[in-house]
Amino acid sequence: MPLIDALSVARFGTYVAWTGGDEALALQLYTYNSKLSEALHRPLHMLEITLRNVTDRRMAAVYGPAWMDIPGVRLTPYQNACIANARDMLRKQRKALANDPVVAELTFGFWTSLFGGSSHHLWQHLRTMFNAQGLQRRPVNQMLTDMRILRNRVAHHEPILLLPLHDRYTALHELAGWLEAEAADWIQQHSVWPQAYLGAPSLVPDPVTGRPVVNSAVIGRLT
């Protein structure tokens, strides 16, 4: 069975379009996308775990261990739904509804949403959890939104080559360091990103149409 049948025409067709119909090159590009996703998985894993644990500790320090259930926190309907879903999942798995399991079950989207505009009132407390001076909520929220989008695309095996990946990796490492220096050190020590990334964008705008096409500078280096 051709690999395209395993991947589906719709999924593989994106890569074929980027290579101007060259299916062999498209497969190389698909494989490269997979390698980069694998290289990002470990750093994203550390960032997600660090973010949720540091945020939970900060919220507990301000509002108490049961902060998720305190009306004064003014969680949004989305955030409350996330908590309810996490607890329902734990019940189905016959697990304890203690704080640590709930924290671990909550999605990355929940944690990043605490820095969004609808929860701007929390920033006065949350900004002190970052080991950096002069941070503003909106730039931090944008960085976390970028991380969430990248994380979800990696988790769902979607193309990530259109994203400014080197900038995203740099921001990821920076965010981890703001949250916990040891987390950034762990990423630095265990990351394979420098070996996986070719050092240049794999896609560039076509000079005529403006559509993304494979960068000639990386052809021949994708294998």
Secondary structure per residue as TSV (DSSP state, phi and psi in degrees):
chain	resnum	aa	ss	phi	psi
A	1	M	-	360.0	126.9
A	2	P	-	-58.5	146.7
A	3	L	H	-60.9	-30.2
A	4	I	H	-60.5	-29.9
A	5	D	H	-69.9	-33.3
A	6	A	H	-72.5	-37.2
A	7	L	H	-82.8	-26.8
A	8	S	-	88.8	143.7
A	9	V	H	-61.7	-40.6
A	10	A	H	-62.4	-43.7
A	11	R	H	-70.3	-48.6
A	12	F	H	-72.5	-26.9
A	13	G	H	-60.8	-29.9
A	14	T	H	-59.6	-43.8
A	15	Y	H	-72.1	-36.4
A	16	V	H	-63.2	-39.3
A	17	A	H	-63.4	-39.1
A	18	W	H	-67.6	-25.7
A	19	T	T	-103.1	11.5
A	20	G	T	66.6	30.3
A	21	G	T	95.5	-1.8
A	22	D	-	-81.7	99.8
A	23	E	H	-68.9	-34.0
A	24	A	H	-65.2	-44.1
A	25	L	H	-68.2	-35.3
A	26	A	H	-61.9	-38.7
A	27	L	H	-66.1	-38.7
A	28	Q	H	-62.9	-40.8
A	29	L	H	-67.3	-40.0
A	30	Y	H	-61.2	-44.1
A	31	T	H	-63.9	-40.3
A	32	Y	H	-63.5	-41.8
A	33	N	H	-57.8	-41.7
A	34	S	H	-65.3	-40.8
A	35	K	H	-65.0	-41.4
A	36	L	H	-66.7	-38.9
A	37	S	H	-62.0	-42.2
A	38	E	H	-63.1	-40.7
A	39	A	H	-67.4	-27.9
A	40	L	H	-87.5	-18.9
A	41	H	H	-60.2	-45.6
A	42	R	H	-65.7	-48.2
A	43	P	H	-61.7	-39.5
A	44	L	H	-63.8	-38.3
A	45	H	H	-58.5	-46.9
A	46	M	H	-66.5	-41.2
A	47	L	H	-62.4	-45.1
A	48	E	H	-62.7	-46.3
A	49	I	H	-65.5	-42.3
A	50	T	H	-64.6	-44.0
A	51	L	H	-59.5	-47.9
A	52	R	H	-68.1	-37.8
A	53	N	H	-73.6	-41.5
A	54	V	H	-67.0	-41.0
A	55	T	H	-64.6	-44.6
A	56	D	H	-60.2	-43.9
A	57	R	H	-62.9	-39.6
A	58	R	H	-68.1	-44.0
A	59	M	H	-63.6	-38.6
A	60	A	H	-67.3	-34.0
A	61	A	H	-67.0	-32.0
A	62	V	H	-87.0	-47.1
A	63	Y	H	-108.1	-11.8
A	64	G	-	103.6	163.7
A	65	P	T	-58.0	-28.5
A	66	A	T	-94.5	33.9
A	67	W	G	-59.6	-27.0
A	68	M	G	-67.4	-18.3
A	69	D	G	-111.3	7.5
A	70	I	-	-92.5	120.2
A	71	P	G	-56.5	-33.3
A	72	G	G	-63.9	-17.6
A	73	V	G	-70.3	-25.1
A	74	R	-	57.8	53.5
A	75	L	-	-68.8	151.1
A	76	T	-	-79.5	163.9
A	77	P	H	-56.0	-39.1
A	78	Y	H	-61.2	-45.6
A	79	Q	H	-65.8	-41.7
A	80	N	H	-63.8	-37.2
A	81	A	H	-65.9	-38.6
A	82	C	H	-61.2	-42.8
A	83	I	H	-65.4	-44.1
A	84	A	H	-62.0	-41.8
A	85	N	H	-65.0	-40.4
A	86	A	H	-62.8	-42.4
A	87	R	H	-69.0	-37.7
A	88	D	H	-62.1	-41.7
A	89	M	H	-63.0	-41.2
A	90	L	H	-65.9	-37.8
A	91	R	H	-62.3	-43.7
A	92	K	H	-62.8	-31.6
A	93	Q	T	-89.2	2.5
A	94	R	T	56.5	42.8
A	95	K	-	-106.3	158.3
A	96	A	-	-65.8	147.3
A	97	L	-	-93.9	29.8
A	98	A	-	-68.9	167.9
A	99	N	H	-60.3	-47.5
A	100	D	H	-60.5	-46.5
A	101	P	H	-62.4	-37.3
A	102	V	H	-65.7	-44.7
A	103	V	H	-57.4	-44.0
A	104	A	H	-68.7	-30.5
A	105	E	H	-80.3	-24.5
A	106	L	S	-67.2	144.7
A	107	T	-	-76.3	160.4
A	108	F	H	-60.5	-34.3
A	109	G	H	-60.9	-37.0
A	110	F	H	-62.0	-49.7
A	111	W	H	-65.9	-40.9
A	112	T	H	-69.7	-27.7
A	113	S	H	-66.3	-22.4
A	114	L	T	-66.5	-13.1
A	115	F	T	-105.2	2.9
A	116	G	S	-79.9	174.3
A	117	G	G	-61.5	-33.4
A	118	S	G	-70.1	-15.7
A	119	S	G	-119.3	29.8
A	120	H	G	-59.4	-26.6
A	121	H	G	-66.4	-18.9
A	122	L	G	-80.9	-17.3
A	123	W	H	-60.2	-33.9
A	124	Q	H	-58.1	-27.2
A	125	H	H	-95.2	-39.4
A	126	L	H	-75.2	-26.6
A	127	R	G	-64.5	-25.0
A	128	T	G	-74.6	-9.0
A	129	M	G	-82.3	-9.3
A	130	F	S	-94.8	131.7
A	131	N	S	-85.4	62.6
A	132	A	S	-157.0	147.2
A	133	Q	S	-93.7	145.9
A	134	G	S	73.7	16.5
A	135	L	-	-70.1	141.6
A	136	Q	-	-111.2	151.0
A	137	R	H	-62.0	-45.1
A	138	R	H	-62.0	-47.8
A	139	P	H	-62.0	-38.9
A	140	V	H	-64.7	-43.1
A	141	N	H	-60.6	-40.7
A	142	Q	H	-65.1	-41.6
A	143	M	H	-61.7	-43.1
A	144	L	H	-68.2	-35.4
A	145	T	H	-63.6	-42.7
A	146	D	H	-60.0	-41.4
A	147	M	H	-66.4	-38.7
A	148	R	H	-64.3	-44.2
A	149	I	H	-62.1	-45.6
A	150	L	H	-62.8	-45.5
A	151	R	H	-59.8	-44.1
A	152	N	H	-67.1	-37.8
A	153	R	H	-67.5	-40.2
A	154	V	H	-64.9	-45.6
A	155	A	H	-63.6	-31.4
A	156	H	T	-102.5	14.8
A	157	H	T	59.5	37.0
A	158	E	-	-93.7	161.8
A	159	P	-	-62.6	136.4
A	160	I	-	-120.6	0.4
A	161	L	T	-67.8	-20.5
A	162	L	T	-78.0	-14.9
A	163	L	S	-81.6	152.0
A	164	P	-	-75.1	80.3
A	165	L	H	-65.3	-39.1
A	166	H	H	-64.1	-40.8
A	167	D	H	-64.5	-39.1
A	168	R	H	-64.5	-41.9
A	169	Y	H	-64.9	-41.6
A	170	T	H	-61.1	-43.5
A	171	A	H	-65.7	-38.7
A	172	L	H	-59.8	-48.3
A	173	H	H	-63.6	-39.3
A	174	E	H	-64.9	-45.9
A	175	L	H	-58.9	-44.9
A	176	A	H	-59.6	-40.6
A	177	G	H	-67.0	-36.4
A	178	W	H	-63.8	-34.2
A	179	L	H	-80.6	-43.4
A	180	E	-	-161.2	115.8
A	181	A	H	-57.5	-37.8
A	182	E	H	-65.4	-31.0
A	183	A	H	-66.0	-42.7
A	184	A	H	-65.3	-38.9
A	185	D	H	-63.0	-40.6
A	186	W	H	-62.9	-42.9
A	187	I	H	-60.9	-46.1
A	188	Q	H	-59.7	-39.7
A	189	Q	H	-74.5	-36.4
A	190	H	H	-108.1	-3.1
A	191	S	-	-73.8	139.5
A	192	V	-	-107.0	11.4
A	193	W	H	-56.4	-45.7
A	194	P	H	-58.7	-31.4
A	195	Q	H	-80.3	-30.9
A	196	A	H	-81.5	-37.4
A	197	Y	-	-79.3	133.9
A	198	L	-	-79.4	-5.5
A	199	G	S	90.0	3.7
A	200	A	S	-151.6	152.0
A	201	P	-	-58.8	138.1
A	202	S	S	-82.3	-17.4
A	203	L	E	-124.3	140.4
A	204	V	E	-136.4	158.1
A	205	P	E	-68.9	136.6
A	206	D	-	-64.8	132.2
A	207	P	T	-63.6	-20.6
A	208	V	T	-96.3	-52.7
A	209	T	T	-93.7	-20.7
A	210	G	-	79.7	-2.7
A	211	R	-	-77.8	151.0
A	212	P	E	-68.2	133.7
A	213	V	E	-135.3	161.2
A	214	V	E	-64.8	139.0
A	215	N	-	-76.0	121.5
A	216	S	T	-60.2	-23.1
A	217	A	T	-69.8	-20.1
A	218	V	T	-105.9	-10.8
A	219	I	T	-62.2	133.7
A	220	G	T	95.7	-14.8
A	221	R	S	-111.7	1.0
A	222	L	-	-79.3	-19.8
A	223	T	-	-79.3	360.0
